[in-house]
């Protein structure tokens, strides 16, 4: 059956009880103002705080909200993959659930996707609202990605992206954590998909604390990039069938 949903919003959610209600109120208002039907699919990634209870209330309040859940924490990537897999929309917007991105800017990404004939448009943070160390690390990471993979994108790891739903849902996402947004665009690029970029704003967290551990995250990211580069080379060479 063909879905009539124009836009699906897919997001992972882990221990965001302090912020998620306000974020969902904002998202629902944004989607009300957009053309066409829409849905929000959240994956509660084994939260150990009151996130599950808050989401249960929100499902009753917002008919467009659906929640998929893991009993135990499986990681950002697996949670996002699960949320994406449960979407039905013509377009899918990926976003974090901590309030740092403005969902209203997804409209600009959709416009660019349609105007440019892209398969995916990723945001790039015009001003990353974070600590000096994380801003510096992010810039270094993006330079490394450009060097290793030859892509000319400014901010591959920006969480706010819009892609054609059929294209994104068939993508095999392997990363569990922080590398996931970058993995998405690199796998799409390896498949010959056209990817555009639009500048977006980056806000402070609505509440709560970041789940990232800087040095451990950096080391994990580097090892994953090495793995992904080798795998994508094998895919392009026709040695393996899945990117």
Long-range contacts (C-beta under 8 A, 24 or more apart in sequence): 3-88, 3-89, 3-90, 4-37, 5-36, 5-37, 5-38, 5-39, 5-87, 5-88, 5-89, 5-90, 6-34, 6-35, 6-36, 6-37, 6-38, 6-89, 6-90, 6-91, 7-31, 7-34, 7-36, 7-38, 7-39, 7-89, 7-90, 7-91, 7-92, 7-93, 7-106, 7-110, 8-38, 8-39, 8-40, 8-41, 8-87, 8-88, 8-89, 8-91, 8-92, 8-93, 8-165, 9-38, 9-39, 9-40, 9-41, 9-92, 9-93, 9-95, 9-103, 9-106, 10-41, 10-80, 10-83, 10-84, 10-86, 10-87, 10-92, 10-93, 10-94, 10-95, 11-40, 11-41, 11-42, 11-43, 11-80, 11-83, 11-94, 11-95, 11-96, 11-97, 12-42, 12-43, 12-45, 12-76, 12-79, 12-80, 12-83, 12-96, 12-97, 13-42, 13-43, 13-44, 13-45, 13-47, 13-51, 13-55, 13-79, 13-97, 14-44, 14-45, 14-46, 14-47, 14-51, 14-73, 14-76, 14-79, 14-211, 15-47, 15-48, 15-49, 15-51, 15-208, 15-211, 16-47, 16-51, 16-97, 16-98, 16-207, 16-208, 17-47, 17-49, 17-50, 17-51, 17-53, 17-54, 17-208, 18-206, 18-207, 18-208, 19-97, 19-98, 19-99, 19-205, 19-206, 19-207, 19-208, 20-51, 20-54, 20-55, 20-58, 20-97, 21-54, 21-57, 21-58, 22-99, 22-206, 22-207, 23-97, 23-98, 23-99, 23-206, 24-58, 24-62, 24-65, 26-99, 26-103, 27-103, 28-62, 28-64, 28-65, 30-103, 30-104, 30-106, 31-64, 31-103, 33-104, 34-107, 38-64, 38-89, 39-64, 39-65, 39-66, 39-87, 39-88, 39-89, 40-64, 40-65, 40-66, 41-66, 41-67, 41-68, 41-83, 41-84, 41-86, 41-87, 42-66, 42-67, 42-68, 42-83, 42-97, 43-67, 43-68, 43-69, 43-70, 43-79, 43-80, 43-82, 43-83, 43-86, 44-68, 44-69, 44-70, 44-79, 45-70, 45-73, 45-74, 45-75, 45-76, 45-78, 45-79, 46-70, 46-71, 46-72, 46-73, 46-74, 47-73, 48-73, 74-176, 75-175, 75-176, 75-177, 76-175, 76-176, 76-177, 76-178, 76-180, 77-173, 77-174, 77-175, 77-176, 77-177, 77-179, 77-180, 77-183, 78-173, 78-176, 80-173, 80-180, 81-173, 84-168, 84-169, 84-171, 84-173, 85-169, 87-165, 87-169, 88-165, 89-165, 90-164, 90-165, 91-162, 91-163, 91-164, 91-165, 92-162, 92-163, 92-164, 92-165, 92-168, 92-169, 93-160, 93-161, 93-162, 94-159, 94-160, 94-161, 94-162, 94-163, 94-168, 94-181, 94-184, 95-159, 95-160, 96-159, 96-160, 98-205, 98-206, 98-208, 99-203, 99-205, 99-206, 99-207, 100-129, 100-159, 100-202, 100-203, 100-204, 100-205, 100-206, 101-159, 101-160, 101-200, 101-201, 101-202, 101-203, 102-200, 102-201, 102-203, 103-160, 105-160, 105-198, 105-200, 105-201, 106-160, 106-162, 108-198, 108-200, 109-160, 109-161, 109-162, 109-198, 109-200, 110-162, 112-196, 112-198, 113-162, 113-163, 113-164, 113-196, 116-194, 116-196, 117-194, 118-193, 118-194, 118-195, 118-196, 119-163, 119-164, 119-167, 119-188, 119-193, 119-194, 119-195, 120-161, 120-162, 120-163, 120-164, 120-167, 120-168, 120-184, 120-185, 120-188, 120-193, 120-194, 120-195, 120-196, 121-161, 121-162, 121-163, 121-195, 121-196, 121-197, 121-198, 122-153, 122-155, 122-156, 122-158, 122-160, 122-161, 122-181, 122-185, 122-195, 122-196, 122-197, 122-198, 123-155, 123-158, 123-159, 123-160, 123-161, 123-197, 123-198, 123-199, 123-200, 124-153, 124-154, 124-155, 124-158, 124-197, 124-198, 124-199, 124-200, 125-155, 125-158, 125-199, 125-200, 125-201, 125-202, 126-199, 126-200, 126-201, 126-202, 127-201, 127-202, 128-202, 129-202, 129-203, 129-204, 130-202, 133-214, 134-212, 134-214, 137-214, 137-218, 141-218, 141-221, 144-222, 144-225, 145-182, 145-186, 145-225, 148-225, 148-229, 149-186, 149-189, 149-229, 149-232, 151-185, 151-186, 151-189, 151-195, 153-185, 153-195, 153-197, 154-197, 155-197, 156-181, 156-182, 156-185, 156-186, 157-181, 157-182, 158-200, 160-200, 161-185, 163-188, 167-193, 172-242, 172-243, 174-228, 175-224, 177-217, 177-220, 178-212, 178-217, 178-220, 178-221, 179-220, 179-221, 179-224, 179-225, 179-228, 182-225, 183-224, 183-228, 186-228, 186-232, 187-232, 187-243, 190-232, 190-235, 190-236, 190-243, 191-243
